[in-house]
């Protein structure tokens, strides 16, 4: 299931990051480039194995997990996008409309088809059957139920830890290099604000 989480995060993080990067390097907005069609067809999957993979994804609640990850990722990316866009009354509406449009275009079925291909590449049919058997046990049910919220909590813990370490590291660097602290103060004064500490 981590594979699907990775795809969702890569897709969502890639879109805003690219937009923020383009804003600083282009004077005019350019229309988005359509993703190229899949160049090569995926190798044929044995129908019985594909059915087993679909059963595994269904038992694991993959569709619901993708939706939960999408919601959590959007919530965590909204502040990033807000900070990357120039201030103005337009900003909140633009971000909300962007994510509404993104969600409307995000095809969960296509993502599940990609997952099926990856499971086919990485697991034998016997291993898929073993995973199905595991997820049907009480421990397997617990993993399905607990793991998504546990991972979300861990993500929050990691963000908090990263912010604390980042703040402390910056303070130490500025204390160790007063010339940089002075340059930061001067740059902030030219910009009309105090640096964040």
Backbone as CSV, one residue per row, in Angstrom:
resi,resn,N_x,N_y,N_z,CA_x,CA_y,CA_z,C_x,C_y,C_z
1,UNK,0.813,-1.195,0.000,0.000,0.000,0.000,0.862,1.268,0.000
2,UNK,2.123,1.167,0.449,2.998,2.331,0.432,3.232,2.812,-0.991
3,UNK,3.195,1.899,-1.951,3.376,2.268,-3.350,2.347,3.315,-3.758
4,UNK,1.076,3.093,-3.414,0.022,4.035,-3.788,0.205,5.366,-3.096
5,UNK,0.599,5.328,-1.825,0.845,6.575,-1.106,1.935,7.369,-1.802
6,UNK,2.971,6.676,-2.239,4.066,7.353,-2.921,3.627,8.015,-4.204
7,UNK,2.786,7.345,-4.966,2.299,7.927,-6.218,1.474,9.180,-5.930
8,UNK,0.563,9.080,-4.974,-0.278,10.237,-4.655,0.580,11.410,-4.223
9,UNK,1.532,11.167,-3.347,2.387,12.249,-2.876,3.213,12.828,-4.011
10,UNK,3.777,11.972,-4.852,4.600,12.466,-5.958,3.780,13.325,-6.909
11,UNK,2.583,12.880,-7.212,1.724,13.638,-8.126,1.345,14.975,-7.521
12,UNK,0.915,14.956,-6.270,0.464,16.199,-5.651,1.607,17.150,-5.351
13,UNK,2.697,16.627,-4.864,3.818,17.498,-4.533,4.448,18.039,-5.804
14,UNK,4.519,17.237,-6.840,5.116,17.673,-8.092,4.355,18.813,-8.735
15,UNK,3.046,18.785,-8.691,2.254,19.822,-9.358,2.464,21.198,-8.741
16,UNK,2.274,21.385,-7.397,2.477,22.707,-6.833,3.922,23.162,-6.892
17,UNK,4.867,22.242,-6.678,6.270,22.632,-6.687,6.658,23.139,-8.065
18,UNK,6.193,22.480,-9.105,6.494,22.927,-10.455,5.872,24.287,-10.703
19,UNK,4.631,24.479,-10.249,3.963,25.766,-10.440,4.698,26.881,-9.738
20,UNK,5.172,26.633,-8.515,5.895,27.642,-7.768,7.221,27.956,-8.449
21,UNK,7.891,26.945,-8.974,9.160,27.140,-9.657,8.940,27.945,-10.928
22,UNK,7.905,27.626,-11.680,7.639,28.323,-12.921,7.306,29.784,-12.685
23,UNK,6.654,30.080,-11.566,6.248,31.444,-11.298,7.464,32.347,-11.235
24,UNK,8.539,31.876,-10.645,9.725,32.691,-10.501,10.546,32.777,-11.771
25,UNK,10.381,31.895,-12.711,11.231,31.877,-13.891,10.531,32.309,-15.155
26,UNK,9.218,32.465,-15.143,8.498,32.864,-16.336,7.701,34.117,-16.053
27,UNK,7.682,35.023,-17.030,6.910,36.235,-16.837,5.452,36.049,-17.215
28,UNK,5.167,35.073,-18.057,3.799,34.817,-18.464,3.436,33.392,-18.108
29,UNK,2.151,33.202,-17.806,1.686,31.845,-17.538,1.643,31.086,-18.851
30,UNK,2.078,29.854,-18.820,2.020,29.029,-20.020,1.048,27.907,-19.773
31,UNK,0.356,27.475,-20.807,-0.609,26.393,-20.601,0.120,25.127,-20.198
32,UNK,-0.521,24.323,-19.336,0.120,23.089,-18.924,0.290,22.140,-20.100
33,UNK,1.357,21.384,-20.053,1.623,20.405,-21.098,0.922,19.110,-20.723
34,UNK,0.193,18.566,-21.652,-0.518,17.317,-21.393,0.493,16.191,-21.218
35,UNK,0.181,15.294,-20.317,1.046,14.147,-20.100,1.032,13.274,-21.347
36,UNK,2.200,12.780,-21.732,2.227,11.931,-22.932,1.472,10.637,-22.698
37,UNK,0.913,10.124,-23.764,0.215,8.840,-23.663,1.239,7.767,-23.322
38,UNK,0.773,6.737,-22.681,1.664,5.652,-22.302,2.289,5.080,-23.570
39,UNK,3.629,5.112,-23.625,4.336,4.747,-24.845,4.241,3.255,-25.136
40,UNK,4.366,2.463,-24.122,4.324,1.023,-24.341,3.220,0.415,-23.502
41,UNK,2.589,-0.560,-24.056,1.523,-1.240,-23.326,2.137,-2.100,-22.229
42,UNK,1.461,-2.154,-21.111,1.924,-2.991,-20.011,1.837,-4.450,-20.439
43,UNK,2.770,-5.263,-19.947,2.697,-6.681,-20.314,1.394,-7.291,-19.813
44,UNK,0.897,-8.242,-20.566,-0.357,-8.895,-20.201,-0.204,-9.606,-18.862
45,UNK,-1.216,-9.468,-18.034,-1.227,-10.113,-16.728,-2.149,-11.317,-16.812
46,UNK,-1.720,-12.398,-16.228,-2.565,-13.581,-16.170,-3.894,-13.178,-15.525
47,UNK,-5.027,-13.462,-16.150,-6.324,-13.029,-15.615,-6.580,-13.507,-14.184
48,UNK,-6.153,-14.706,-13.843,-6.368,-15.202,-12.481,-5.542,-14.392,-11.487
49,UNK,-4.305,-14.078,-11.865,-3.456,-13.269,-10.981,-4.006,-11.854,-10.855
50,UNK,-4.458,-11.290,-11.959,-5.045,-9.946,-11.900,-6.257,-9.935,-10.966
51,UNK,-7.087,-10.954,-11.043,-8.254,-11.046,-10.151,-7.799,-11.114,-8.694
52,UNK,-6.724,-11.858,-8.427,-6.200,-11.941,-7.067,-5.683,-10.581,-6.596
53,UNK,-4.989,-9.876,-7.475,-4.472,-8.549,-7.105,-5.626,-7.599,-6.824
54,UNK,-6.644,-7.629,-7.672,-7.810,-6.762,-7.440,-8.487,-7.110,-6.107
55,UNK,-8.560,-8.403,-5.794,-9.133,-8.813,-4.513,-8.283,-8.281,-3.361
56,UNK,-6.974,-8.369,-3.496,-6.079,-7.854,-2.458,-6.284,-6.357,-2.255
57,UNK,-6.324,-5.601,-3.348,-6.517,-4.153,-3.243,-7.867,-3.822,-2.629
58,UNK,-8.887,-4.621,-2.963,-10.216,-4.413,-2.398,-10.222,-4.711,-0.896
59,UNK,-9.650,-5.848,-0.504,-9.607,-6.219,0.915,-8.847,-5.174,1.721
60,UNK,-7.756,-4.654,1.137,-6.930,-3.677,1.844,-7.553,-2.289,1.867
61,UNK,-8.687,-2.111,1.197,-9.351,-0.804,1.199,-8.531,0.260,0.489
62,UNK,-7.901,-0.122,-0.603,-6.970,0.767,-1.286,-7.643,2.032,-1.805
63,UNK,-8.836,1.927,-2.364,-9.519,3.118,-2.878,-9.761,4.127,-1.773
64,UNK,-10.238,3.663,-0.631,-10.465,4.567,0.499,-9.145,5.147,0.998
65,UNK,-8.099,4.318,0.995,-6.791,4.790,1.432,-6.274,5.890,0.514
66,UNK,-6.428,5.717,-0.782,-6.001,6.740,-1.735,-6.761,8.039,-1.474
67,UNK,-8.064,7.952,-1.251,-8.856,9.145,-0.970,-8.399,9.830,0.315
68,UNK,-8.112,9.043,1.362,-7.625,9.622,2.620,-6.278,10.304,2.420
69,UNK,-5.383,9.628,1.702,-4.067,10.214,1.456,-4.185,11.495,0.636
70,UNK,-5.081,11.489,-0.333,-5.302,12.683,-1.144,-5.756,13.842,-0.253
71,UNK,-6.738,13.593,0.602,-7.245,14.644,1.492,-6.152,15.174,2.409
72,UNK,-5.392,14.272,3.006,-4.330,14.697,3.931,-3.228,15.449,3.203
73,UNK,-2.885,14.984,2.025,-1.826,15.645,1.266,-2.263,17.036,0.838
74,UNK,-3.496,17.168,0.394,-4.005,18.482,0.007,-3.968,19.429,1.200
75,UNK,-4.402,18.950,2.357,-4.391,19.809,3.547,-2.976,20.231,3.923
76,UNK,-2.007,19.334,3.759,-0.638,19.700,4.108,-0.001,20.595,3.042
77,UNK,-0.465,20.505,1.788,0.107,21.318,0.728,-0.508,22.711,0.615
78,UNK,-1.716,22.892,1.142,-2.351,24.210,1.037,-1.480,25.312,1.640
79,UNK,-0.923,25.129,2.846,-0.055,26.190,3.379,1.200,26.411,2.536
80,UNK,1.751,25.350,1.965,2.939,25.479,1.116,2.606,26.326,-0.105
81,UNK,1.471,26.028,-0.727,1.068,26.810,-1.892,0.758,28.251,-1.504
82,UNK,0.107,28.430,-0.369,-0.211,29.783,0.089,1.059,30.601,0.238
83,UNK,2.077,30.005,0.846,3.334,30.722,1.052,4.115,30.935,-0.237
84,UNK,3.860,30.129,-1.262,4.615,30.257,-2.503,3.996,31.261,-3.473
85,UNK,2.747,31.666,-3.224,2.072,32.619,-4.101,2.099,34.015,-3.473
86,UNK,2.172,35.054,-4.298,2.132,36.415,-3.748,0.824,36.661,-2.997
87,UNK,0.907,37.438,-1.921,-0.268,37.735,-1.103,-1.324,38.459,-1.938
88,UNK,-2.572,38.240,-1.593,-3.676,38.904,-2.276,-4.980,38.190,-1.985
89,UNK,-6.087,38.888,-2.217,-7.405,38.314,-1.953,-7.720,37.118,-2.850
90,UNK,-7.026,37.010,-3.958,-7.273,35.941,-4.933,-6.773,34.580,-4.450
91,UNK,-5.761,34.590,-3.563,-4.947,33.408,-3.302,-5.746,32.211,-2.780
92,UNK,-6.570,32.400,-1.765,-7.319,31.274,-1.189,-8.260,30.660,-2.221
93,UNK,-8.918,31.514,-3.001,-9.835,31.002,-4.022,-9.078,30.233,-5.098
94,UNK,-7.929,30.771,-5.532,-7.127,30.090,-6.551,-6.699,28.703,-6.068
95,UNK,-6.240,28.624,-4.839,-5.781,27.340,-4.301,-6.943,26.363,-4.176
96,UNK,-8.071,26.830,-3.665,-9.243,25.949,-3.549,-9.700,25.446,-4.912
97,UNK,-9.735,26.340,-5.901,-10.157,25.946,-7.247,-9.150,24.984,-7.880
98,UNK,-7.848,25.237,-7.636,-6.828,24.332,-8.159,-7.031,22.917,-7.636
99,UNK,-7.196,22.777,-6.307,-7.341,21.438,-5.741,-8.668,20.795,-6.139
100,UNK,-9.726,21.589,-6.289,-10.995,21.032,-6.763,-10.832,20.494,-8.186
101,UNK,-10.139,21.249,-9.032,-9.900,20.812,-10.411,-9.011,19.567,-10.429
102,UNK,-7.955,19.589,-9.618,-7.046,18.450,-9.562,-7.790,17.195,-9.144
103,UNK,-8.616,17.325,-8.090,-9.375,16.170,-7.591,-10.331,15.640,-8.650
104,UNK,-10.959,16.556,-9.395,-11.922,16.120,-10.414,-11.234,15.366,-11.548
105,UNK,-9.967,15.633,-11.788,-9.237,14.982,-12.875,-8.478,13.744,-12.413
106,UNK,-8.322,13.579,-11.103,-7.527,12.465,-10.584,-8.340,11.180,-10.713
107,UNK,-7.823,10.244,-11.496,-8.534,9.017,-11.822,-8.043,7.878,-10.932
108,UNK,-8.807,7.577,-9.884,-8.419,6.522,-8.950,-8.355,5.171,-9.651
109,UNK,-9.244,4.924,-10.599,-9.228,3.641,-11.323,-7.916,3.472,-12.072
110,UNK,-7.446,4.529,-12.706,-6.176,4.461,-13.427,-5.029,4.183,-12.456
111,UNK,-5.076,4.827,-11.297,-4.049,4.589,-10.290,-4.067,3.135,-9.832
112,UNK,-5.260,2.578,-9.641,-5.361,1.175,-9.246,-4.834,0.256,-10.350
113,UNK,-5.066,0.624,-11.612,-4.508,-0.160,-12.710,-2.977,-0.135,-12.671
114,UNK,-2.413,1.018,-12.339,-0.959,1.109,-12.182,-0.488,0.226,-11.028
115,UNK,-1.261,0.232,-9.951,-0.909,-0.599,-8.797,-0.932,-2.078,-9.178
116,UNK,-1.925,-2.468,-9.945,-2.015,-3.870,-10.378,-0.761,-4.257,-11.162
117,UNK,-0.329,-3.386,-12.065,0.883,-3.676,-12.840,2.099,-3.808,-11.928
118,UNK,2.209,-2.946,-10.923,3.353,-3.005,-10.007,3.309,-4.256,-9.133
119,UNK,2.145,-4.579,-8.644,2.034,-5.818,-7.856,2.383,-7.019,-8.726
120,UNK,1.955,-6.996,-9.977,2.267,-8.091,-10.894,3.778,-8.231,-11.083
121,UNK,4.473,-7.097,-11.179,5.919,-7.116,-11.371,6.668,-7.616,-10.132
122,UNK,6.147,-7.302,-8.964,6.919,-7.502,-7.738,6.496,-8.691,-6.889
123,UNK,5.335,-9.266,-7.165,4.841,-10.375,-6.352,4.363,-11.509,-7.244
124,UNK,4.647,-12.715,-6.815,4.097,-13.879,-7.514,2.627,-14.025,-7.117
125,UNK,1.910,-14.854,-7.856,0.502,-15.074,-7.510,0.383,-15.719,-6.134
126,UNK,1.308,-16.623,-5.801,1.278,-17.238,-4.460,1.488,-16.192,-3.371
127,UNK,2.368,-15.218,-3.613,2.594,-14.154,-2.626,1.352,-13.273,-2.496
128,UNK,0.699,-12.983,-3.616,-0.550,-12.207,-3.573,-1.591,-12.966,-2.751
129,UNK,-1.706,-14.248,-2.990,-2.656,-15.071,-2.218,-2.291,-15.058,-0.731
130,UNK,-0.991,-15.063,-0.421,-0.555,-14.980,0.970,-0.942,-13.661,1.609
131,UNK,-0.807,-12.566,0.854,-1.220,-11.257,1.370,-2.731,-11.209,1.586
132,UNK,-3.486,-11.779,0.666,-4.944,-11.844,0.833,-5.277,-12.589,2.118
133,UNK,-4.641,-13.741,2.304,-4.893,-14.528,3.525,-4.533,-13.726,4.772
134,UNK,-3.392,-13.007,4.722,-2.992,-12.205,5.874,-4.022,-11.125,6.186
135,UNK,-4.450,-10.377,5.162,-5.385,-9.277,5.406,-6.758,-9.761,5.851
136,UNK,-7.029,-11.043,5.719,-8.295,-11.588,6.199,-8.192,-12.082,7.641
137,UNK,-6.985,-12.035,8.226,-6.822,-12.422,9.635,-7.141,-11.226,10.522
138,UNK,-7.351,-11.458,11.829,-7.567,-10.321,12.738,-6.406,-9.321,12.709
139,UNK,-5.158,-9.813,12.657,-4.018,-8.891,12.589,-4.039,-8.106,11.279
140,UNK,-4.357,-8.783,10.175,-4.445,-8.098,8.890,-5.500,-7.005,8.892
141,UNK,-6.671,-7.312,9.497,-7.721,-6.293,9.622,-7.231,-5.110,10.441
142,UNK,-6.479,-5.405,11.512,-5.963,-4.323,12.353,-4.980,-3.459,11.566
143,UNK,-4.107,-4.092,10.785,-3.151,-3.336,9.977,-3.894,-2.401,9.032
144,UNK,-4.914,-2.909,8.360,-5.698,-2.094,7.424,-6.359,-0.925,8.146
145,UNK,-6.852,-1.180,9.348,-7.580,-0.156,10.096,-6.649,0.876,10.717
146,UNK,-5.553,0.413,11.297,-4.697,1.295,12.094,-3.624,1.999,11.278
147,UNK,-3.068,1.311,10.286,-1.901,1.841,9.587,-2.119,3.209,8.933
148,UNK,-3.230,3.474,8.238,-3.373,4.804,7.620,-3.346,5.949,8.630
149,UNK,-4.090,5.817,9.732,-4.076,6.905,10.713,-2.742,6.974,11.435
150,UNK,-2.112,5.825,11.670,-0.807,5.820,12.310,0.222,6.516,11.426
151,UNK,0.171,6.265,10.119,1.105,6.915,9.197,0.848,8.428,9.135
152,UNK,-0.420,8.833,9.187,-0.737,10.264,9.184,-0.196,10.926,10.443
153,UNK,-0.357,10.252,11.594,0.178,10.794,12.841,1.694,10.872,12.790
154,UNK,2.319,9.844,12.235,3.775,9.834,12.118,4.247,10.942,11.182
155,UNK,3.496,11.188,10.119,3.838,12.281,9.217,3.785,13.608,9.959
156,UNK,2.741,13.805,10.762,2.643,15.026,11.560,3.786,15.140,12.549
157,UNK,4.130,14.024,13.202,5.254,14.025,14.144,6.547,14.393,13.419
158,UNK,6.734,13.828,12.218,7.945,14.115,11.452,8.018,15.572,11.020
159,UNK,6.873,16.146,10.639,6.858,17.558,10.261,7.213,18.445,11.449
160,UNK,6.636,18.127,12.596,6.920,18.913,13.800,8.397,18.803,14.172
161,UNK,8.926,17.575,14.137,10.329,17.366,14.450,11.210,18.128,13.464
162,UNK,10.863,18.066,12.169,11.635,18.775,11.156,11.629,20.278,11.371
163,UNK,10.476,20.830,11.752,10.386,22.267,12.013,11.257,22.657,13.205
164,UNK,11.210,21.845,14.270,12.017,22.145,15.456,13.504,22.072,15.138
165,UNK,13.903,21.015,14.418,15.312,20.873,14.057,15.732,22.007,13.121
166,UNK,14.865,22.333,12.160,15.177,23.408,11.223,15.353,24.743,11.920
167,UNK,14.429,25.072,12.846,14.516,26.327,13.586,15.798,26.374,14.411
168,UNK,16.071,25.277,15.124,17.272,25.224,15.957,18.541,25.299,15.128
169,UNK,18.567,24.615,13.986,19.750,24.637,13.129,20.007,26.042,12.602
170,UNK,18.942,26.737,12.179,19.108,28.093,11.669,19.639,29.024,12.752
171,UNK,19.105,28.899,13.964,19.569,29.744,15.069,21.056,29.491,15.346
172,UNK,21.457,28.222,15.341,22.860,27.895,15.591,23.757,28.441,14.489
173,UNK,23.350,28.290,13.234,24.163,28.803,12.122,24.302,30.315,12.235
174,UNK,23.221,31.002,12.552,23.279,32.463,12.656,24.142,32.898,13.836
175,UNK,24.104,32.131,14.933,24.964,32.448,16.082,26.429,32.184,15.759
176,UNK,26.697,31.115,15.017,28.078,30.755,14.668,28.655,31.659,13.582
177,UNK,27.781,32.291,12.783,28.224,33.138,11.672,27.511,34.491,11.754
178,UNK,27.998,35.379,12.631,27.324,36.675,12.809,27.258,37.495,11.521
179,UNK,28.215,37.281,10.606,28.177,38.031,9.346,26.947,37.652,8.525
180,UNK,26.532,36.379,8.608,25.320,35.955,7.902,24.071,36.494,8.588
181,UNK,24.101,36.521,9.929,22.976,37.093,10.670,22.798,38.563,10.302
182,UNK,23.912,39.282,10.188,23.861,40.699,9.806,23.323,40.852,8.387
183,UNK,23.795,40.017,7.467,23.322,40.082,6.080,21.825,39.786,6.005
184,UNK,21.359,38.826,6.798,19.930,38.500,6.842,19.127,39.686,7.352
185,UNK,19.610,40.334,8.403,18.915,41.509,8.956,18.835,42.632,7.913
186,UNK,19.933,42.847,7.213,19.955,43.909,6.203,19.014,43.591,5.038
187,UNK,19.003,42.329,4.607,18.104,41.929,3.520,16.649,42.082,3.937
188,UNK,16.336,41.726,5.175,14.966,41.868,5.678,14.568,43.327,5.765
189,UNK,15.489,44.165,6.172,15.189,45.604,6.267,14.933,46.189,4.878
190,UNK,15.707,45.746,3.889,15.477,46.232,2.513,14.124,45.791,1.989
191,UNK,13.706,44.604,2.395,12.427,44.068,1.948,11.261,44.632,2.751
192,UNK,11.566,45.264,3.861,10.513,45.884,4.651,9.943,45.021,5.732
193,UNK,10.667,44.047,6.205,10.153,43.187,7.272,11.283,42.560,8.040
194,UNK,10.950,42.049,9.202,11.943,41.366,10.022,12.047,39.925,9.601
195,UNK,13.245,39.326,9.674,13.359,37.901,9.338,12.654,37.057,10.356
196,UNK,12.116,35.944,9.914,11.466,34.987,10.832,12.531,34.269,11.627
197,UNK,12.324,34.165,12.929,13.253,33.447,13.786,12.533,32.482,14.648
